[in-house]
């Protein structure tokens, strides 16, 4: 039986520097995680990324480090259909890109202002931990280009294996759930804190594996595969973030 007063107080917002330390420790010391990235092919075409500083969709440069986002589009067919419409709305990005490419201009396009919370939070989180580029399927794949989808979908393993880290949105049922702790007021901790002789004690949450196994993200084969492929993951749950590698 677990000790009832074995928990720790979790801050209301994430600490970017602490999470970055976990990532750097893996990058610097875990050779087995590093080697996983090279057990797959490369993506030579149609590889676009979000520049989290400029908030633009840009072509991936050679040896560019990037994070990837794994999330649930919608908890029901209606939610999924609604989000797919939002993704298709990003066609404006791709019409701009295609026009610039055709005219030999510098390819790239600004992101829309109103993005689903999970996507917006992922962009802010990457910027906060010093990762400039981010790959998100609904934005970085032209949803109206069958050629691009036919090329990239079979290469999803390469995209997630070669990401420096995958951000897993396991806190909700759709793309509007957000990443708890990135913005103020999005993470709660309702556990009782007890003081005994000047020391504070708090009940513990369930183990990470138990928490994650109950999420919608875990139960979807597609998203579960994305997490399984990734050498490193930040897993956002309603109350805390877990790092695994």
C-alpha positions in Angstrom: 0.0 0.0 0.0 1.3 3.5 -0.8 1.9 6.0 1.9 -1.1 8.4 2.1 1.1 11.4 2.7 3.8 10.8 0.1 3.0 13.4 -2.5 4.6 16.7 -3.5 3.2 20.2 -4.1 3.0 20.8 -7.9 3.3 24.4 -9.1 0.4 25.9 -10.9 2.5 26.6 -13.9 5.3 24.5 -15.5 8.9 25.3 -14.9 10.5 25.5 -18.3 14.1 25.3 -17.0 13.4 22.1 -15.0 11.8 20.4 -17.9 14.7 21.4 -20.2 17.1 19.9 -17.7 15.4 16.5 -18.1 15.6 16.8 -21.9 19.3 17.9 -21.8 20.2 15.0 -19.5 18.8 12.5 -22.0 20.5 14.2 -24.9 23.8 14.3 -23.2 23.9 11.0 -21.5 21.5 8.4 -23.0 23.2 7.0 -26.0 20.5 4.4 -26.5 17.9 7.1 -27.0 20.1 8.9 -29.5 20.7 5.8 -31.6 16.9 5.2 -32.0 16.7 8.3 -34.2 18.9 6.7 -36.9 17.0 3.5 -37.2 14.6 5.0 -39.7 14.7 6.7 -43.1 14.6 10.5 -43.7 11.9 12.7 -45.0 13.3 14.5 -48.0 10.2 16.3 -49.4 7.2 18.2 -48.1 8.8 18.7 -44.7 7.5 21.9 -43.2 7.8 23.2 -39.6 6.3 25.9 -37.4 8.9 28.6 -36.5 7.7 29.2 -32.9 9.4 32.6 -32.7 8.2 34.1 -36.0 4.9 32.1 -35.9 5.3 31.0 -39.5 5.2 27.8 -41.4 8.6 27.4 -43.0 10.6 24.6 -44.9 12.7 22.4 -42.7 16.4 23.2 -43.0 19.2 20.6 -43.0 19.9 19.2 -39.5 17.2 21.4 -38.0 16.1 20.2 -34.5 12.4 20.2 -34.0 9.7 18.9 -31.6 6.6 17.1 -32.7 3.1 17.3 -31.2 0.9 14.2 -30.5 -2.7 15.0 -29.7 -6.3 13.9 -30.2 -8.1 15.9 -32.9 -11.5 15.2 -31.4 -13.3 13.0 -28.8 -16.2 12.3 -31.1 -16.9 12.2 -34.9 -18.5 15.6 -34.6 -15.4 17.0 -32.8 -13.1 15.4 -35.3 -15.1 16.8 -38.2 -15.1 20.3 -36.6 -11.3 20.2 -36.1 -10.7 18.9 -39.7 -12.6 22.0 -40.9 -10.2 24.1 -38.8 -7.3 22.3 -40.4 -8.6 22.9 -43.8 -9.0 26.6 -43.0 -5.2 26.6 -42.8 -5.4 26.2 -46.6 -4.7 29.9 -46.7 -1.2 29.2 -45.4 -0.6 26.8 -48.2 -2.0 29.0 -50.9 0.4 31.6 -49.8 3.3 29.1 -49.7 2.5 27.7 -53.1 2.3 31.1 -54.6 5.7 32.1 -53.2 7.3 28.8 -54.4 5.9 29.3 -57.9 7.2 32.8 -58.0 10.7 31.8 -56.6 10.0 33.8 -53.5 11.1 32.8 -50.0 8.5 30.2 -49.0 6.7 30.7 -45.7 3.4 31.9 -44.3 2.1 33.4 -41.1 0.0 31.2 -38.7 -3.6 32.2 -38.1 -4.3 34.1 -34.9 -6.9 31.8 -33.5 -5.5 28.4 -33.1 -6.9 25.5 -30.9 -5.5 25.7 -27.4 -3.4 22.6 -27.6 -1.6 23.8 -30.7 -1.2 27.3 -29.3 0.2 26.0 -26.0 2.6 23.6 -27.8 4.0 26.6 -29.7 4.5 28.6 -26.5 5.9 25.6 -24.6 8.6 25.0 -27.3 9.6 28.6 -27.3 9.8 28.4 -23.5 12.2 25.5 -23.4 14.3 26.7 -26.3 13.1 24.6 -29.2 12.5 26.9 -32.1 10.8 24.5 -34.6 7.7 22.3 -34.1 5.9 19.8 -36.3 2.1 19.5 -36.1 0.2 17.4 -38.6 -2.9 19.6 -39.1 -0.7 22.7 -39.9 2.5 21.2 -41.5 0.6 19.0 -43.9 -1.4 20.7 -46.6 -4.8 19.0 -46.0 -5.9 19.7 -49.6 -2.8 18.2 -51.2 -3.3 14.5 -51.7 0.3 14.2 -53.0 1.7 15.6 -49.8 -0.5 13.4 -47.6 0.4 10.3 -49.7 4.1 11.0 -49.3 4.1 11.9 -45.5 1.6 9.5 -44.0 3.8 6.4 -44.6 6.7 8.4 -43.1 5.2 9.3 -39.8 7.5 7.0 -38.0 10.5 8.9 -39.3 9.0 12.3 -38.3 8.4 11.2 -34.7 11.6 9.1 -34.4 13.7 12.1 -35.5 12.0 14.7 -33.4 14.2 15.9 -30.5 11.1 15.4 -28.3 7.4 14.7 -28.7 4.9 16.8 -26.8 2.0 14.5 -25.8 -1.3 16.2 -25.1 -2.9 13.7 -22.8 -5.0 16.0 -20.7 -8.2 16.2 -22.7 -10.4 14.7 -25.5 -9.7 17.2 -28.3 -7.4 19.8 -29.7 -9.1 22.5 -27.6 -8.0 21.0 -24.2 -4.7 22.7 -24.1 -1.5 21.8 -22.2 -2.2 22.3 -18.5 0.4 24.5 -16.8 1.5 26.4 -19.9 -0.9 29.2 -19.3 -2.0 30.6 -15.9 -5.1 29.0 -14.5 -5.0 25.9 -16.6 -3.6 23.5 -14.0 -5.3 22.7 -10.7 -4.3 20.8 -7.6 -7.2 20.2 -5.2 -5.4 17.8 -2.8 -5.4 18.6 0.9 -2.2 19.9 2.5 -1.6 18.8 6.1 0.9 20.4 8.4 2.4 18.3 11.2 4.9 19.9 13.5 5.8 22.5 10.9 6.2 20.1 8.0 3.7 20.0 5.1 2.4 16.7 3.7 0.1 16.1 0.8 -1.5 13.0 -0.7 0.1 11.6 -3.8 -1.5 11.3 -7.2 -1.7 7.9 -8.9 1.5 6.6 -10.6 2.2 8.1 -14.0 1.4 4.8 -15.8 -2.0 4.7 -14.2 -2.8 8.3 -15.0 -1.7 8.0 -18.6 -3.5 4.7 -19.2 -6.9 6.4 -18.5 -6.5 9.1 -21.1 -8.2 9.3 -24.5 -4.8 9.8 -26.0 -3.6 6.4 -24.7 -6.7 4.7 -26.1 -6.2 5.9 -29.7 -4.0 3.6 -31.7 -2.7 6.4 -33.9 -1.6 8.7 -31.1 -0.3 5.8 -29.0 1.9 4.8 -31.9 3.3 8.3 -32.1 4.3 8.2 -28.4 5.8 4.7 -28.7 7.9 5.8 -31.7 9.3 8.9 -30.0 12.7 8.7 -28.3 11.7 11.3 -25.7 8.3 12.6 -24.6 6.9 15.3 -22.4 3.5 13.9 -21.4 1.0 16.6 -20.3 -1.7 15.3 -17.9 -4.3 17.4 -16.1 -2.1 17.9 -13.0 1.6 17.5 -14.0 4.0 16.8 -16.8 6.0 13.5 -17.1 9.2 13.1 -19.0 10.1 9.7 -20.4 12.8 8.5 -22.7 
